[in-house]
Amino acid sequence: MTSYLNTINGQPVASEQVLASINPATGETLGTVPVCSPAQVKQAIAAARAAQPAWAARPDAERKALMMQVAEVIKANAPYLAEWVTKEQGKPLGGVGPDQVPGARFELWGCEVWTQVPASLELPVEVVFEDDTRRDEVHRKPFGVVAAVAPWNWPLLIAIWQIIPSIRSGSTVVIKPSEYTTIGTLELVRLINTVLPPGVVNTVSGAGEVGAWLTSDPGIDKIMFTGSGRTGARIAEAAARNMVPTTMELGGNDAAIMLPDADPKAMAMGLFWGAFINMGQTCACAKRLYVHESIYDATVQALKELAQAMPMGNGLQDGMVMGPIQNRMQYDKVVDLVESAKKAGGTIVCGGEPKGGAGYFYPLTLVTGLHDGDRLVDEEQFGPVLPIIKYQDVDQAVASANRLSAGLGASVWSANVERAKEVAGRIQAGTVWINQHGMIHPMVPFGGIKGSGYGVEFGVEGLKAVTRPQVISIKK
């Protein structure tokens, strides 16, 4: 069995202990990955610290050119890396580009684009005040060493979101992949290290304690984390002790609201992918759908037809659109929430029963008859299940959307964009989409509020978030 290694200071590094990576579609062991020791975590941080001054001292044009070389490496190795995403994470290979089935090839296409865009951005010196007596400039400086902790749902894409802006701005990175999807990330970093100087990007793998050692180390200057609120709270506590700034994306329970004038058939496909992209295992999926009573039955029927038509299976097989839930823990949570919905009086429109056999496959499931307060409505399912809740009054729907602690994304669906914008402005979320859901863009800031975290990624604002401002004030 192949053992995949960490990259520290540009060199492959093994560990005494290993853990297995499992294919969620088949249950087979794909290979082993190192479980880093505390000493190896410190070694990776030290390598990043040693490499950072020279990396930051490079001319900005040089760093931008190297980012473009990284994008070329990703593009050249996309078929290999996409296969690892499918084998480890479960999403089918799918197509490439924004208009294709959003699978593993789409994820690698995103990695390439989210590398190119930060490389194209500028952070010029800003003159914030000037008169006859003084001139005040804001310069953007790298933090130093960035600790990144990536999740298992989009393992390579989110790793790129964390790595690329950080190194683009002159910091160096130590990234800890999810223990569920480690091999693909280790291989991604190994490959991009063929064009980056040693120590600029380093990996440490293992279970949760490895991430805790990394994020609590006093040698870290900035933390980027995407994952659960519970883990995020522990990281925030450690960061507070060391006075380390953080960017936290802690998931969501996004509400989608169909206004009375929305067209269920015309909007069904957008709603479907807004809810079920990556089997619903996406932080900004629509996870509870509020539909006006006048179009409720038509909306349920349109979504049912789509859900029942989507092929599900091993993502390496041709024609598959849906894959498994990524791990047993998440699978059991989805099963439990659906069973709780049945006990609460919910009606299973389609799906609702485990498929059985190898792999963590669960059918696309629509549930009606639920209300605010039921577990499937209030708890983030992070899986292929969507509760569809009937409402009578738009104010009621907005109140329902805002009642939970989550605040990552939301959407409003209507034939009247101005009316939809008015409703959107009343929703408490970092992003509110109109007639689409979850449609992120590398130039558009993205981040949550309330229990969904703080800080933004993407675009100029995201690049600023991985820098610290320094004011230079000049007396004339």
C-alpha positions as CSV (number, residue, x, y, z in Angstrom):
1,M,0.0,0.0,0.0
2,T,1.3,3.4,-0.9
3,S,2.2,5.9,1.8
4,Y,1.8,9.5,0.9
5,L,4.1,12.0,2.7
6,N,4.0,15.5,4.0
7,T,6.1,18.3,2.5
8,I,8.1,20.3,5.0
9,N,10.7,22.8,3.7
10,G,10.3,21.3,0.2
11,Q,11.2,17.8,1.4
12,P,9.0,14.7,1.8
13,V,8.5,13.8,5.5
14,A,7.1,10.6,7.0
15,S,5.9,10.0,10.5
16,E,6.1,7.0,12.8
17,Q,2.3,6.7,12.9
18,V,0.0,6.7,9.9
19,L,-3.8,6.7,9.2
20,A,-5.7,5.2,6.3
21,S,-7.6,7.2,3.7
22,I,-10.9,5.5,2.8
23,N,-12.9,5.7,-0.4
24,P,-16.5,6.7,0.8
25,A,-18.0,5.1,-2.3
26,T,-16.5,1.6,-1.8
27,G,-15.0,1.4,1.6
28,E,-11.6,0.5,0.2
29,T,-8.3,1.8,1.7
30,L,-6.7,4.2,-0.8
31,G,-3.3,4.6,1.0
32,T,-1.8,5.8,4.2
33,V,-0.8,9.3,5.3
34,P,1.4,10.5,8.2
35,V,0.1,11.4,11.6
36,C,2.5,14.3,12.5
37,S,4.0,14.5,16.0
38,P,4.2,17.8,17.9
39,A,7.9,18.1,16.9
40,Q,7.0,17.8,13.2
41,V,4.4,20.5,13.5
42,K,7.0,22.8,15.1
43,Q,9.4,21.7,12.3
44,A,6.9,22.8,9.7
45,I,6.3,26.2,11.4
46,A,10.1,26.7,11.7
47,A,10.5,26.0,8.0
48,A,7.8,28.5,7.1
49,R,9.3,31.1,9.5
50,A,12.8,30.7,8.0
51,A,11.5,31.0,4.4
52,Q,9.2,34.0,5.0
53,P,11.6,37.0,5.0
54,A,13.1,36.1,1.6
55,W,9.7,35.3,0.2
56,A,8.3,38.6,1.3
57,A,11.4,40.4,0.0
58,R,10.8,39.2,-3.5
59,P,9.5,41.9,-5.9
60,D,5.7,41.7,-6.1
61,A,5.9,40.9,-9.9
62,E,8.0,37.9,-9.1
63,R,5.5,36.5,-6.6
64,K,2.7,37.1,-9.1
65,A,4.6,35.3,-11.8
66,L,5.2,32.3,-9.6
67,M,1.5,32.2,-8.7
68,M,0.8,31.9,-12.4
69,Q,3.3,29.0,-12.6
70,V,1.4,27.4,-9.7
71,A,-1.8,27.7,-11.8
72,E,-0.1,26.0,-14.7
73,V,1.0,23.2,-12.5
74,I,-2.6,22.7,-11.2
75,K,-3.9,22.8,-14.8
76,A,-1.3,20.2,-16.0
77,N,-2.1,17.9,-13.1
78,A,-5.8,18.5,-12.9
79,P,-6.9,15.0,-14.2
80,Y,-4.6,13.3,-11.6
81,L,-5.8,15.5,-8.7
82,A,-9.5,15.4,-9.7
83,E,-9.3,11.6,-9.5
84,W,-8.0,11.9,-6.0
85,V,-10.8,14.2,-5.1
86,T,-13.4,11.7,-6.4
87,K,-11.7,8.7,-4.7
88,E,-11.3,10.5,-1.3
89,Q,-14.2,12.9,-1.1
90,G,-16.7,11.1,-3.2
91,K,-18.0,13.8,-5.6
92,P,-18.2,12.5,-9.2
93,L,-15.7,13.6,-11.7
94,G,-18.3,15.7,-13.5
95,G,-17.4,18.4,-16.0
96,V,-15.2,21.5,-16.1
97,G,-16.2,25.1,-15.9
98,P,-19.2,26.9,-14.4
99,D,-21.8,25.5,-16.7
100,Q,-20.9,21.8,-16.2
101,V,-21.9,19.3,-13.6
102,P,-20.0,20.6,-10.5
103,G,-17.8,17.6,-9.6
104,A,-14.1,17.0,-9.0
105,R,-13.0,18.4,-12.4
106,F,-15.0,21.5,-11.6
107,E,-13.1,21.7,-8.2
108,L,-9.7,21.6,-10.0
109,W,-10.9,24.2,-12.5
110,G,-11.8,26.3,-9.5
111,C,-8.3,25.7,-8.0
112,E,-6.7,27.1,-11.2
113,V,-9.0,30.1,-11.4
114,W,-8.7,31.0,-7.6
115,T,-4.9,30.9,-8.1
116,Q,-4.9,33.1,-11.2
117,V,-7.2,35.8,-9.8
118,P,-5.1,36.7,-6.7
119,A,-2.1,36.7,-8.9
120,S,-3.8,39.4,-11.0
121,L,-4.8,41.7,-8.2
122,E,-2.9,44.7,-6.9
123,L,-2.7,46.1,-3.4
124,P,-1.2,49.6,-4.1
125,V,-0.2,52.1,-1.4
126,E,-3.3,54.0,-0.4
127,V,-3.0,57.7,0.3
128,V,-5.7,58.1,3.0
129,F,-5.0,61.8,3.8
130,E,-2.9,64.6,2.4
131,D,-2.7,68.3,2.8
132,D,0.0,71.0,2.9
133,T,1.4,69.7,6.2
134,R,1.3,65.9,5.9
135,R,0.8,62.8,3.8
136,D,-0.6,59.5,5.3
137,E,-0.1,56.2,3.4
138,V,-1.4,52.7,4.1
139,H,1.0,50.0,3.1
140,R,0.0,46.3,3.1
141,K,2.4,43.9,4.9
142,P,2.4,40.1,5.1
143,F,1.5,38.6,8.5
144,G,4.4,36.1,8.5
145,V,3.4,32.5,9.0
146,V,-0.2,31.5,8.3
147,A,-1.8,28.4,9.8
148,A,-4.5,27.0,7.5
149,V,-6.9,24.2,8.4
150,A,-8.9,22.9,5.5
151,P,-12.1,20.8,5.5
152,W,-13.1,17.6,3.7
153,N,-16.0,18.8,1.5
154,W,-14.0,20.8,-1.1
155,P,-10.6,19.7,0.1
156,L,-8.4,21.1,-2.7
157,L,-10.4,24.2,-3.6
158,I,-10.6,25.5,0.0
159,A,-7.0,24.7,0.6
160,I,-6.2,26.9,-2.4
161,W,-8.5,29.6,-1.0
162,Q,-6.3,29.6,2.1
163,I,-2.9,29.1,0.5
164,I,-2.8,31.3,-2.5
165,P,-3.8,34.7,-1.1
166,S,-1.5,34.2,1.9
167,I,1.6,33.5,-0.2
168,R,0.6,36.1,-2.8
169,S,0.8,38.7,-0.1
170,G,4.3,37.5,1.2
171,S,3.4,35.2,4.0
172,T,4.3,31.5,4.2
173,V,1.9,28.7,5.0
174,V,1.5,25.5,7.1
175,I,-1.7,23.7,6.1
176,K,-3.4,20.9,7.9
177,P,-5.7,18.9,5.6
178,S,-8.8,17.1,6.9
179,E,-8.0,13.6,8.1
180,Y,-10.8,12.4,5.8
181,T,-9.3,13.8,2.6
182,T,-5.6,14.0,3.1
183,I,-3.9,12.4,0.1
184,G,-5.2,14.9,-2.6
185,T,-4.1,17.9,-0.6
186,L,-0.6,16.3,0.1
187,E,-0.3,15.7,-3.6
188,L,-1.4,19.2,-4.5
189,V,1.2,20.8,-2.2
190,R,3.9,18.4,-3.4
191,L,3.2,19.4,-7.0
192,I,3.1,23.2,-6.4
193,N,6.3,22.9,-4.5
194,T,8.0,22.0,-7.7
195,V,7.8,25.8,-8.6
196,L,7.8,27.4,-5.2
197,P,10.9,27.9,-3.0
198,P,11.3,25.4,-0.1
199,G,9.3,26.3,3.0
200,V,6.8,28.6,1.4
201,V,4.0,26.0,1.7
202,N,4.2,23.1,4.1
203,T,1.8,20.4,5.2
204,V,1.1,18.7,8.5
205,S,-1.4,15.8,8.5
206,G,-3.3,13.8,11.1
207,A,-6.4,14.1,13.2
208,G,-7.8,17.0,15.2
209,E,-5.0,17.2,17.7
210,V,-2.5,18.1,14.9
211,G,-4.7,21.1,14.0
212,A,-4.8,22.1,17.6
213,W,-1.0,22.0,17.9
214,L,-0.7,24.0,14.8
215,T,-3.2,26.8,15.6
216,S,-2.1,27.1,19.2
217,D,1.6,27.5,18.5
218,P,3.0,30.9,19.3
219,G,5.0,30.8,16.0
220,I,1.7,31.4,14.1
221,D,0.8,34.9,13.0
222,K,-2.5,34.4,11.3
223,I,-5.1,31.5,11.2
224,M,-7.4,30.6,8.4
225,F,-10.1,28.0,9.2
226,T,-13.0,26.5,7.5
227,G,-15.0,23.9,9.4
228,S,-17.5,23.4,12.2
229,G,-18.5,26.0,14.7
230,R,-17.4,23.8,17.6
231,T,-13.8,23.4,16.3
232,G,-13.8,27.1,15.3
233,A,-14.6,28.1,18.8
234,R,-11.6,26.1,20.2
235,I,-9.3,27.6,17.6
236,A,-10.6,31.1,18.4
237,E,-9.8,30.5,22.1
238,A,-6.2,29.5,21.3
239,A,-5.9,32.4,18.9
240,A,-7.1,34.8,21.6
241,R,-4.4,33.6,24.0
242,N,-1.7,34.4,21.5
243,M,-3.4,37.5,20.1
244,V,-3.5,36.0,16.6
245,P,-6.0,37.3,14.0
246,T,-8.2,34.7,12.4
247,T,-10.5,34.3,9.4
248,M,-13.3,31.9,10.3
249,E,-15.8,30.3,7.9
250,L,-17.9,28.1,10.2
251,G,-20.7,26.8,8.0
252,G,-24.3,27.8,7.7
253,N,-27.9,26.8,7.6
254,D,-28.8,28.9,4.5
255,A,-32.4,29.8,4.0
256,A,-33.9,30.2,0.5
257,I,-37.1,32.1,0.1
258,M,-39.5,31.7,-2.9
259,L,-41.6,34.8,-3.2
260,P,-45.2,34.3,-4.5
261,D,-44.4,35.5,-8.0
262,A,-41.5,33.0,-8.4
263,D,-41.8,30.5,-11.3
264,P,-41.2,27.0,-9.8
265,K,-40.4,25.3,-13.1
266,A,-38.1,28.0,-14.4
267,M,-36.2,28.2,-11.1
268,A,-36.2,24.5,-10.1
269,M,-32.8,23.7,-11.6
270,G,-31.1,26.7,-9.8
271,L,-32.8,25.7,-6.6
272,F,-31.8,22.1,-7.0
273,W,-28.1,22.8,-7.4
274,G,-28.2,25.5,-4.7
275,A,-29.3,22.8,-2.3
276,F,-27.6,19.6,-3.6
277,I,-24.3,20.6,-5.1
278,N,-21.7,18.2,-3.7
279,M,-24.5,16.2,-2.1
280,G,-25.5,19.1,0.0
281,Q,-22.0,19.0,1.6
282,T,-21.2,22.6,1.1
283,C,-21.3,25.4,3.7
284,A,-23.3,27.7,1.5
285,C,-25.9,25.3,0.2
286,A,-29.6,26.1,0.6
287,K,-30.4,24.0,3.6
288,R,-34.0,25.1,4.3
289,L,-36.4,26.2,1.6
290,Y,-39.3,28.5,2.5
291,V,-42.0,28.6,-0.3
292,H,-45.2,30.7,-0.4
293,E,-48.3,28.6,-0.2
294,S,-49.5,29.6,-3.6
295,I,-46.6,27.9,-5.4
296,Y,-45.7,25.3,-2.8
297,D,-47.0,22.2,-4.4
298,A,-45.6,23.1,-7.9
299,T,-42.2,23.8,-6.3
300,V,-42.1,20.5,-4.5
301,Q,-43.1,18.6,-7.6
302,A,-40.5,20.3,-9.8
303,L,-37.7,19.5,-7.3
304,K,-39.0,15.9,-6.9
305,E,-38.7,15.3,-10.6
306,L,-35.1,16.6,-10.7
307,A,-34.1,14.7,-7.6
308,Q,-35.4,11.4,-8.9
309,A,-33.7,11.9,-12.2
310,M,-30.1,12.4,-10.9
311,P,-27.8,9.3,-11.2
312,M,-26.0,8.4,-8.0
313,G,-23.0,6.1,-7.6
314,N,-19.3,5.7,-7.7
315,G,-18.0,9.0,-9.1
316,L,-15.3,7.3,-11.2
317,Q,-18.1,5.7,-13.3
318,D,-19.4,7.6,-16.4
319,G,-22.6,9.4,-16.0
320,M,-22.7,9.8,-12.3
321,V,-24.0,13.1,-11.0
322,M,-24.3,12.4,-7.2
323,G,-21.9,10.5,-5.0
324,P,-21.7,9.3,-1.4
325,I,-21.7,11.2,1.8
326,Q,-18.0,11.6,2.6
327,N,-17.7,9.9,6.0
328,R,-19.6,7.7,8.5
329,M,-20.0,10.4,11.1
330,Q,-21.8,12.7,8.6
331,Y,-23.8,9.8,7.2
332,D,-25.1,8.9,10.6
333,K,-26.0,12.5,11.3
334,V,-28.0,12.7,8.1
335,V,-29.9,9.5,8.9
336,D,-30.6,10.7,12.4
337,L,-32.0,14.0,11.2
338,V,-34.3,12.4,8.6
339,E,-35.6,9.9,11.2
340,S,-36.3,12.9,13.5
341,A,-38.2,14.6,10.7
342,K,-40.4,11.5,10.3
343,K,-41.1,11.5,14.1
344,A,-41.9,15.2,13.9
345,G,-44.7,14.6,11.3
346,G,-42.7,15.3,8.2
347,T,-43.6,13.7,4.9
348,I,-40.9,12.1,2.8
349,V,-41.5,13.2,-0.8
350,C,-38.6,11.2,-2.2
351,G,-35.7,9.3,-0.7
352,G,-35.6,9.0,3.1
353,E,-34.2,5.5,3.4
354,P,-30.5,4.5,3.4
355,K,-29.5,2.8,0.1
356,G,-27.5,0.0,1.7
357,G,-24.6,-1.8,0.3
358,A,-21.0,-0.5,0.1
359,G,-20.3,3.2,0.6
360,Y,-22.1,6.0,2.4
361,F,-24.8,6.5,-0.2
362,Y,-28.0,8.2,0.9
363,P,-30.7,9.2,-1.7
364,L,-31.6,12.8,-2.5
365,T,-34.4,13.5,0.0
366,L,-37.1,16.1,0.1
367,V,-39.2,16.6,3.3
368,T,-42.4,18.5,3.6
369,G,-44.7,19.2,6.6
370,L,-42.0,20.5,8.9
371,H,-41.8,23.8,10.8
372,D,-39.3,26.1,12.5
373,G,-38.1,24.3,15.6
374,D,-37.9,20.8,14.0
375,R,-34.4,19.5,14.1
376,L,-34.1,19.1,10.3
377,V,-34.9,22.8,9.9
378,D,-32.8,24.1,12.8
379,E,-29.7,22.0,12.5
380,E,-27.4,22.1,9.5
381,Q,-27.8,18.7,7.8
382,F,-24.8,19.0,5.5
383,G,-26.1,16.3,3.3
384,P,-28.5,15.4,0.5
385,V,-31.7,16.4,2.4
386,L,-33.9,19.5,2.0
387,P,-36.8,20.5,4.2
388,I,-39.4,22.6,2.3
389,I,-41.4,24.8,4.6
390,K,-44.7,26.5,3.6
391,Y,-45.3,30.1,4.5
392,Q,-48.1,32.6,4.1
393,D,-46.5,36.0,4.6
394,V,-43.2,37.3,3.4
395,D,-42.4,38.9,6.8
396,Q,-42.9,35.5,8.4
397,A,-40.4,34.0,5.9
398,V,-37.8,36.7,6.6
399,A,-38.2,36.2,10.4
400,S,-37.8,32.4,9.9
401,A,-34.6,33.0,7.9
402,N,-33.1,35.2,10.6
403,R,-34.1,33.2,13.7
404,L,-31.0,30.9,13.8
405,S,-27.5,31.7,14.8
406,A,-26.1,30.9,11.3
407,G,-25.5,33.7,8.9
408,L,-23.4,32.6,6.0
409,G,-25.7,32.9,2.9
410,A,-29.3,33.0,1.8
411,S,-31.3,33.5,-1.3
412,V,-34.5,35.2,-2.6
413,W,-36.3,33.9,-5.7
414,S,-38.7,36.2,-7.6
415,A,-39.7,37.5,-11.0
416,N,-39.4,41.0,-9.6
417,V,-35.7,41.7,-8.9
418,E,-36.4,45.0,-7.1
419,R,-38.8,43.3,-4.8
420,A,-36.3,40.5,-4.2
421,K,-33.6,43.1,-3.4
422,E,-35.8,44.7,-0.8
423,V,-36.4,41.3,0.9
424,A,-32.7,40.4,0.6
425,G,-31.7,43.5,2.4
426,R,-33.6,42.4,5.5
427,I,-31.9,39.0,5.7
428,Q,-29.1,38.5,8.2
429,A,-26.4,36.8,6.1
430,G,-23.0,37.6,4.7
431,T,-24.2,37.0,1.1
432,V,-27.8,37.0,-0.2
433,W,-28.2,35.8,-3.7
434,I,-31.1,36.6,-6.0
435,N,-32.5,33.9,-8.3
436,Q,-29.3,31.8,-7.6
437,H,-27.7,30.3,-4.6
438,G,-24.1,29.6,-3.6
439,M,-22.7,31.2,-6.7
440,I,-19.4,32.4,-5.4
441,H,-16.9,34.3,-7.5
442,P,-13.1,34.8,-7.1
443,M,-13.5,38.6,-7.3
444,V,-16.5,38.9,-4.9
445,P,-15.9,38.9,-1.1
446,F,-17.4,35.9,0.8
447,G,-17.8,35.4,4.5
448,G,-20.3,34.9,7.2
449,I,-21.8,36.7,10.2
450,K,-23.2,35.6,13.5
451,G,-22.3,32.0,14.2
452,S,-21.0,31.4,10.7
453,G,-17.8,33.2,11.4
454,Y,-16.0,36.4,10.6
455,G,-13.7,37.8,8.0
456,V,-13.9,37.5,4.2
457,E,-12.1,35.7,1.5
458,F,-11.8,36.3,-2.3
459,G,-11.2,39.5,-4.3
460,V,-9.3,42.6,-3.1
461,E,-11.1,42.4,0.3
462,G,-10.0,38.8,0.8
463,L,-6.4,39.7,-0.2
464,K,-6.4,42.6,2.3
465,A,-7.6,40.1,5.0
466,V,-4.4,38.2,4.8
467,T,-2.3,41.4,5.2
468,R,-1.8,43.8,8.0
469,P,-2.0,47.5,7.4
470,Q,0.9,49.8,8.2
471,V,0.4,53.5,8.2
472,I,3.4,55.7,7.2
473,S,2.8,59.3,8.2
474,I,5.0,61.9,6.6
475,K,5.4,65.5,7.8
476,K,6.0,67.8,4.9
